[in-house]
Amino acid sequence: MKKVQIGATDLQVNPVGLGTNAVGGHNLYPNLNEETGKELIRTAINQGMDFLDTAFIYGLGRSEELIGEVLQETGKRNEMIVATKGSHRYEGDDIANDNSPAFLQQTVDDSLKRLKTDYIDLFYIHFPDEDTPKYEAVGALQELKEQGKIRSIGVSNFSRDQLQEANQDGYVDVYQGEYNLINRKAEEDLFPYVQEKSISFVPYFPLAAGLLAGKYTKDTRFNDLRQNMDQFKGKRFERELERVDQLKGIANNKGVEVAHLVLAWYLNHPAIDTIIPGAKKPDQVKANLNTLDVALTDKEYNAIDQIYR
């Protein structure tokens, strides 16, 4: 497995990482088993997957805690690249986003404790707030970088204008945002800028919450966050399944799974260095790595592109 560099950072990773919102993310998915979540991390480590993506909001810190426990148990912390995200602050029972320098500095310190580590490889501002100048927020992270608490700086879910403001001093290394074959808006408003500035784009929801994995039928029902997503409702859901059927034709001709075909398509884009598909079972972690065995021809790449134009 050939490692890739994330943008202009010094982070070298397996191109296929692991998104961990199902590790301790009890507020996102019902009936999660924490031991299974820890086994996902162990499996990733054992299979040579060295890039873990988590966030405070995944279980309100519980995902970070479970990852920290496994990294301590295995003694593999220095072999892993760990990314986490923060911005959520509680106001009574409500939660709001806060990008103020003081809050971000405290957030990083809290994440360090939960992860049981003295540095974070990549820290993202998870969501923008309405008040803080974005260059001040990123400036606070730059101070933490200079102190050795974080190695690289990311922002997530920022608009193009917010990203430009955040990067006015050139401190932003990575941008994480929603991008998949169904939602390609980032190609228009974000990809040109991040490529110009050597900012690596890390897509979340790469399989559109499982829709692009080719496992669902029109009779599939959902009882988690997917039940509120437009692409899982009514005629829209049926239309998306028809497009997935076209992907299945290409995948079957290559003898590969639809999910791995889709993930390989992303890795062929020059703006994307690494992907972080999630998993709920250890076997899914292993399966995600099959993406590395999928070599797309230009004809296949363009055919997939056309299905989702």
N, C-alpha and C positions, 0 to 999 in steps of 0.2 A: 504494500500500500504506500503510495507516494503522498507525502504530506504537502499541504498548501499553506501559503502565507496569507493571513487575513489582512487584506489591504496593505497599508504601509506600516503596520505594526510589526513587532518582533514575535508575534504569536504564530506558531506552526502547528497545524492540526490535520487530523484525518478529515477529509472533506465532508464526511457524514457524521454529524454530531447527534446529540440527544436532547430534545426538548422535554422538560421534566414537570410539566403542569399536572401530570397524573401521579407524581411522586409527592404525596402529602397535600395535594390540592383538593382538600375536602370541600372547599367552598365552590369548586368548579365541577366536580364529578361526584355523584353519590356513591356511597359504599366502597370507597377505596380502602384497600388493605395496605397498611404501612410496610409490612414485611415484604409484600410483593413489590412495593415501590423501591425499597432498598435493594431488592434482587435485580431490579431493572438497572440500577447503577452498577452493581457488581458485574452483571452480564456485559454492560457496556465496556467496563474496564478490562474484563477478561477477553473481550473480542477485539481489543485494540482501538476502541472508540475513545477518544481523549478530549472531546469538547462537550461540556455539559452546560446547558442553558436553563437557569432558574430565575426566580423573582420573589420578592417579598409577598406579593399578592397571591402566589400559589400556596394556599393554606395559611396565609398571614404569617409567614416565616417558617412554617412547618417543613416545606420542601427543602429550604436551606438547611434546616436542622438535620433532616434525614441524610442529605448528601454529605454534610459534615461528619456525621457518624460513620458512614461507609468509608469516606476518605481516610478518617483516622484509623478505622479498623483494618483497612487494607494497606495502609502506609504508602498510598500511591499519590498523595497530594501533589508532589512536585512533578509528576508525570502527566498531570491533567491540566487542561485549560478550563477554568470555571468562569462563567459569565453569570452575573445576576443583575437585577433591575430594582429600582426603587423610585418612589415619588408619592406613594399613598400615605396619607396622614389621617388618623382618626379624629373626628370632632364629635364626641359623644358616641352615638350609634351610627353616625354618618361618616363617610370616608371621602376625603378630598385630596387633590393633587397639590403638592407643595414642592417647588423647585428652588426655594430660597437656599442660599449657600449654607446657612447654619443647619437647616433640616437635612440637606443632602450629606453634609459631613457626619451628622449623627446617624443617618441611615446607613452609610458605609460602615461606620463603627459597629452598629448593631448587626449588620450582615456578616462582618468578620467574626463576631462572636458565635453566631449561629452556624456558620460554616467551619468553625474551629480552625481558622487559618489566620495568618498575619498579612496576607495580601490577596487581592481579587484580581484575576487576570484581565477581566473586562467588566466595567460597571456602566450600565445604561441609566439615564434618566428615563423612567418607564413611560410617563405621559407628561405633556406640557401642562403647566398651570396658566392662569390668566394674567398674573401680575409680574412675575420675575423676568427681568431681561434675560434672554437665553444665553447671552455671552457671559453674564455674571454667574449663572448656574454652572456652565461649563468651566468657567474660570475657577470655581470652587473645586471642581473635580481635577483640574490641572494641578492645583495645590496638593491635593491628595496623591496625585501621581508623582509629584516631586518628592513627597514624603515616603513614597514606596508602598502606600496602602493599596493603590490600584496600578495596573500596568498599562491600561489603555482605556479610552473614553468612548462611550457610545450614547446615542439618543434613540428613542423609539417613539413611534406614533406622532412625530413632529410633522407639520406641514412643510412644504418647500421653503416658504418664507422663514418659518421658525428655525429650520435647519441652517439656512444661510446666516441668520442672526447668531445662532449658536456657534457657528464655525468661523466667525469673523476673524478670530486669531489663529485659525488653522488647527485647533486642538481636537476636533472630532475625528475619530478613527473609524467608527463603525456606525451604520444606521440599521436599525431593525424595524421592519414594517410588514404589514400584510401584503402578500403577493402570492398569487397562484394563477393557474391557467384561467380560472373563472374570474378572478379580480386582478386585472392587469393595469390598473390605473397608474401604478408606480412607474411604468415604462415611459409615461408621458411627462410626469411632473418631478420625478426624483432621480431616475436612472441617469439622465444627462448630467445632472449636477454631481452626483456621487462619483461618476466615472471621471469627470473633469478634475475632481479634487482628491482622487485616489482613496475615497471612502468606500469601504466594503459594505455591500448591502446583504443583510441576513434576512431572508424571508420567513415570516411566521405564517401558520396555517398553510404550509406548502401543499398539503393534500386536502385542503378545504374541509377540515374537520372530518376527514375520512371519505368524503364524497368522491375524490379523485383516485381512491384506492381500488375502485371497481368491485366493492363487496356488497353494495346495497341494491335492493329492488324497490319497485314502486310501493310494495307492501311493508317496507321497513318502517318501524316507528321508533321515536327517540324520546328519552325522558331526562335529557341533560341539556347543556347549553345549546345543542344543535336544534332543539325544538323551536327556538326563537329566531333562527337564521332563515332569511328569505329563500336561499337555495334549497332548503329542505321542505318547502311548503308547496302543495298543490301542483299546478301546471308547471311552475318553474322547476320543481324537483323532477318531474317527468322529463322535461326538456334536457336537464343536466344529465340524467341517466342515458338519454339518447346519444349525447356527445361522448359520454364515457364508453358506450358501446363501440363508437368509432375508434377510440383509443385501444379498446380490447382487440380490435382487428390488427392493429399495428403490433401490439404486444404479443399476440398469438403467433404472428409471422416470425417474430424474433425469438420466441420461446421464453419470454420473460413476463413477470407480473406487471400489471398496469401501474401500480404504485412506483415501482422501480423505474419504469419508463418515464413517468412524470418527473420524478426526482432527478433523473439523469438529464432531462431537458433543462431543468434549472441550472445545473452545474455546467451546462454548455454556454451559459450567458456570461459575458465578460464582466458584468457588474457583480456577479455572485461567486464567492470563493467557497462558501460552506453552507450546508443546509442543516436544519435541526428538527427533523420529524420527530413527533412524539411516539410514545408506545405505552401500552397498559399491561403487556405481558412480555416476559423475557424473550420469547420466540420472535416477537415483533421487533425487538432491538436487533437481534441477529439478522432478521430478514431485511431490515433497512440497509444493511451493509451490502446486500446484493446489488444495490444501485451502482456500486463501483465496477461491477462486471458488465454494465450496459454501455455499449459504444454506439452512439447514434450516427447514422450517415446524414449528410446534408439534406437528402431527400426526406428522410424520416423526421428530422428536426422541423423542416418546413411544413410537412404534412400535419404535424401536431399543432404548429403555429396557426395554420389555416383553420383547423377545427374550432379553435377558440378565438378567432379574430372577431 
